[in-house]
C-alpha cells in the first residue's frame, strides 16, 4: 500500500527532467544570491544583506537589488569573478 503511494505521488522524483530542472534552478539561485550578497557586503548594505540572505525568491529579488538598487551593470557582475582585478586587503 505504501509503495503504491510513492509511485503515484504528485511529483515523481524519479523523473530525470525534474531532477535536472532542480539542479539548474539551484545553480541559478546560487549564482544570483552569491552575487547580490557580495555586492550588498561591498556597498555596506546590511539590511539588504539580511533580506537577501533570508528570503528565497528564485533570484528575482537578487536581480532587482543588483541592477536597480545597487545600479550595477553586467560588466560589474563579470568583474566579481575576474581574476585580473587586484583586491585590497
Secondary structure, 3 states (H helix, E strand, C coil): CHHHHHHCCCCCCCCHHHHHHHHHHHHHHHHHHHHHHHHHHHCCCHHHHHHHHHCCCCCHHHHHHHHHHCCCCHHHHHHHHCCCCCCCC
